[in-house]
């Protein structure tokens, strides 16, 4: 079997997934992480773990790639501006009588000018909607393992669509009536593929010959087509 060399975009994907897995379970074994981190890649792009040194090798590579990723921007704190309302009561009490009278007269004059100044009429503007509301569709996912489905779900905008897990290990049966589209991943029986086409229509059934990233791309294609 030819040795697999990962592409730059695959290295970035692996590094991000490794960081997520470590944050989720810091005590996870390196061997388990080496297996799970590769689930984001298609099957033909995963490295076999035949030797005991291979998980450690993957760990060192992925952690080096993770260090090379650009750091997220630091939050910027904007300090509130100091009040410019003028002198408070404590300051007024400390003023000599002459200055105090001057401050009071200035404030009375400012209020008088403000009351005499005609105010511009208030105009209420109603903003027209920028466009029709986005449709939220249900997309059936057939062929992925449940753990892979959960990883896919975390990468999809839940405001635009709802993913429905369909277990390929069960006997082929019609899809739920609420499902609008179906993405069929490889290694699915012909009976399941026929049921998917019969439920949502051949034009709304898509076949994907790849892993999670390929299914994610097809989900985005469907959303772009719908909206």
C-alpha positions as a printed NumPy array, in Angstrom:
array([[  0.   ,   0.   ,   0.   ],
       [  1.399,   3.412,  -1.037],
       [  2.363,   5.778,   1.752],
       [ -0.163,   8.572,   2.324],
       [  1.069,  12.154,   2.378],
       [ -1.517,  14.62 ,   3.676],
       [ -2.291,  17.822,   1.782],
       [ -2.11 ,  21.275,   3.47 ],
       [ -5.9  ,  21.554,   3.793],
       [ -6.002,  18.038,   5.317],
       [ -3.274,  18.981,   7.803],
       [ -5.297,  22.025,   8.904],
       [ -8.433,  19.891,   9.284],
       [ -6.535,  17.271,  11.317],
       [ -4.939,  19.898,  13.571],
       [ -8.29 ,  21.535,  14.352],
       [ -9.936,  18.163,  15.03 ],
       [ -7.016,  17.101,  17.287],
       [ -7.422,  20.273,  19.373],
       [-11.159,  19.656,  19.675],
       [-10.692,  16.02 ,  20.754],
       [ -8.03 ,  16.955,  23.336],
       [-10.281,  19.651,  24.782],
       [-13.201,  17.223,  24.883],
       [-11.219,  14.469,  26.63 ],
       [ -7.751,  15.497,  27.886],
       [ -7.124,  11.997,  29.3  ],
       [ -7.742,  10.2  ,  25.996],
       [ -5.091,   7.708,  24.842],
       [ -2.842,   8.757,  21.976],
       [ -3.783,   5.628,  20.018],
       [ -7.509,   6.421,  20.33 ],
       [ -6.92 ,  10.029,  19.303],
       [ -4.909,   8.915,  16.268],
       [ -7.881,   6.833,  15.153],
       [-10.61 ,   9.409,  15.876],
       [ -8.782,  12.387,  14.4  ],
       [ -8.627,  10.683,  10.999],
       [-12.419,  10.25 ,  10.852],
       [-12.641,  13.747,   9.351],
       [-10.863,  12.396,   6.243],
       [-12.181,  10.071,   3.553],
       [-11.343,   6.415,   4.124],
       [ -8.74 ,   6.3  ,   1.395],
       [ -6.872,   9.262,   2.98 ],
       [ -6.451,   7.659,   6.419],
       [ -3.163,   6.124,   7.506],
       [ -3.159,   2.571,   8.855],
       [ -1.895,   2.133,  12.419],
       [  0.035,  -1.111,  11.919],
       [  3.019,  -0.154,  14.054],
       [  3.118,   0.946,  17.705],
       [  5.077,   4.067,  16.767],
       [  2.543,   5.321,  14.222],
       [  0.083,   6.964,  16.731],
       [  2.94 ,   8.879,  18.397],
       [  4.219,   9.95 ,  14.994],
       [  0.79 ,  11.265,  14.023],
       [  0.535,  13.071,  17.382],
       [  3.849,  14.918,  16.916],
       [  2.979,  15.871,  13.344],
       [ -0.509,  17.133,  14.18 ],
       [  0.666,  19.114,  17.221],
       [  3.362,  20.772,  15.082],
       [  0.716,  21.731,  12.515],
       [ -1.508,  23.033,  15.316],
       [  1.269,  25.354,  16.512],
       [  1.623,  26.691,  12.967],
       [ -2.044,  27.697,  12.734],
       [ -2.692,  31.452,  13.145],
       [ -3.775,  32.39 ,  16.65 ],
       [ -7.358,  33.627,  17.061],
       [ -7.655,  37.41 ,  17.445],
       [ -7.539,  38.708,  20.992],
       [-10.681,  40.406,  22.309],
       [-10.48 ,  44.191,  22.4  ],
       [-11.901,  45.891,  25.464],
       [-13.282,  49.378,  24.932],
       [-13.235,  51.421,  28.096],
       [-16.387,  53.491,  28.666],
       [-15.946,  57.187,  28.238],
       [-16.024,  59.352,  31.341],
       [-19.203,  61.31 ,  31.926],
       [-19.109,  64.851,  30.634],
       [-22.144,  66.026,  32.532],
       [-20.142,  68.687,  34.338],
       [-19.506,  69.319,  38.021],
       [-21.214,  67.163,  40.627],
       [-22.619,  68.361,  43.966],
       [-19.358,  67.775,  45.858],
       [-17.519,  70.034,  43.393],
       [-20.222,  72.7  ,  43.657],
       [-20.009,  72.787,  47.456],
       [-16.26 ,  73.449,  47.257],
       [-16.658,  76.489,  44.981],
       [-16.582,  80.059,  46.341],
       [-19.961,  81.821,  46.339],
       [-19.137,  83.985,  43.351],
       [-18.093,  81.076,  41.128],
       [-21.047,  79.022,  42.365],
       [-23.498,  81.702,  41.226],
       [-21.778,  81.794,  37.826],
       [-22.111,  78.026,  37.37 ],
       [-25.8  ,  78.117,  38.369],
       [-26.519,  80.97 ,  35.919],
       [-24.705,  79.101,  33.117],
       [-26.807,  75.98 ,  33.71 ],
       [-30.057,  77.944,  33.839],
       [-29.133,  79.706,  30.598],
       [-28.29 ,  76.393,  28.907],
       [-31.665,  74.938,  29.895],
       [-33.496,  78.031,  28.655],
       [-31.758,  77.896,  25.268],
       [-32.491,  74.191,  24.974],
       [-36.201,  74.715,  25.737],
       [-36.476,  77.578,  23.222],
       [-34.745,  75.678,  20.399],
       [-37.284,  74.084,  18.036],
       [-36.912,  70.334,  17.954],
       [-36.804,  68.488,  14.684],
       [-39.828,  66.253,  14.136],
       [-39.294,  62.608,  14.913],
       [-39.395,  60.46 ,  11.803],
       [-40.197,  56.808,  12.222],
       [-38.605,  54.669,   9.549],
       [-39.705,  51.155,   8.847],
       [-36.945,  49.053,   7.386],
       [-38.093,  46.859,   4.561],
       [-36.977,  43.235,   4.759],
       [-33.789,  42.639,   2.794],
       [-35.209,  39.53 ,   1.168],
       [-37.392,  36.491,   1.665],
       [-36.67 ,  34.47 ,   4.829],
       [-34.295,  31.554,   4.42 ],
       [-35.942,  28.157,   4.191],
       [-34.945,  25.579,   6.763],
       [-34.813,  22.143,   5.199],
       [-34.345,  18.648,   6.586],
       [-31.562,  16.616,   5.021],
       [-31.293,  12.884,   5.636],
       [-27.733,  11.538,   6.038],
       [-27.429,   7.887,   5.059],
       [-24.203,   5.9  ,   5.315],
       [-22.202,   7.616,   8.086],
       [-21.67 ,   6.064,  11.495],
       [-23.478,   7.856,  14.307],
       [-20.206,   9.274,  15.715],
       [-19.317,  10.637,  12.256],
       [-22.844,  12.078,  11.944],
       [-22.398,  13.959,  15.241],
       [-19.111,  15.44 ,  13.997],
       [-20.813,  16.513,  10.774],
       [-23.693,  18.083,  12.711],
       [-21.292,  20.319,  14.652],
       [-20.009,  21.769,  11.377],
       [-23.394,  22.618,   9.847],
       [-25.368,  25.834,  10.403],
       [-28.393,  24.64 ,  12.393],
       [-30.328,  27.804,  11.494],
       [-30.433,  26.789,   7.839],
       [-31.075,  23.06 ,   8.016],
       [-31.72 ,  20.079,  10.265],
       [-29.753,  16.882,   9.689],
       [-31.546,  13.559,  10.186],
       [-29.477,  10.433,  10.945],
       [-30.569,   7.336,   9.014],
       [-29.012,   4.081,  10.219],
       [-27.768,   2.05 ,   7.267],
       [-27.529,  -1.071,   9.475],
       [-31.326,  -1.288,   9.672],
       [-33.447,  -2.818,   6.94 ],
       [-34.158,  -0.434,   4.073],
       [-37.393,   1.459,   4.637],
       [-38.999,   4.759,   3.515],
       [-37.436,   7.931,   4.919],
       [-39.353,  10.112,   7.425],
       [-41.944,  12.243,   5.586],
       [-40.368,  15.45 ,   6.897],
       [-37.049,  14.802,   5.083],
       [-36.673,  17.017,   1.98 ],
       [-33.307,  15.824,   0.671],
       [-31.066,  12.796,   1.2  ],
       [-27.285,  12.483,   0.927],
       [-26.175,   8.875,   0.481],
       [-22.591,   8.06 ,   1.385],
       [-20.791,   5.104,  -0.167],
       [-20.983,   1.573,   1.267],
       [-24.785,   1.774,   1.335],
       [-26.87 ,  -1.043,  -0.132],
       [-28.789,  -0.615,  -3.387],
       [-32.04 ,  -1.185,  -1.47 ],
       [-31.361,   1.836,   0.75 ],
       [-30.449,   3.996,  -2.25 ],
       [-33.683,   3.004,  -3.997],
       [-35.701,   3.801,  -0.84 ],
       [-34.086,   7.24 ,  -0.624],
       [-34.935,   8.037,  -4.231],
       [-38.47 ,   6.773,  -3.733],
       [-38.965,   8.934,  -0.642],
       [-37.578,  12.327,  -1.73 ],
       [-37.173,  11.838,  -5.485],
       [-34.15 ,  11.045,  -7.636],
       [-33.441,  14.751,  -8.207],
       [-33.156,  15.303,  -4.42 ],
       [-31.007,  12.246,  -3.712],
       [-27.246,  12.791,  -3.879],
       [-24.502,  10.146,  -3.816],
       [-21.155,  11.014,  -2.195],
       [-18.047,   8.9  ,  -2.712],
       [-16.081,  10.244,   0.253],
       [-15.998,  10.851,   4.015],
       [-17.278,  13.572,   6.347],
       [-15.711,  16.439,   4.413],
       [-17.333,  15.301,   1.163],
       [-20.74 ,  14.958,   2.848],
       [-20.328,  18.433,   4.381],
       [-19.573,  19.897,   0.969],
       [-22.714,  18.307,  -0.473],
       [-24.816,  19.69 ,   2.427],
       [-23.515,  23.183,   1.622],
       [-24.321,  22.62 ,  -2.077],
       [-27.907,  21.709,  -1.173],
       [-28.292,  24.804,   1.049],
       [-26.918,  27.041,  -1.702],
       [-29.413,  25.54 ,  -4.124],
       [-32.385,  25.938,  -1.767],
       [-31.628,  29.477,  -0.584]])
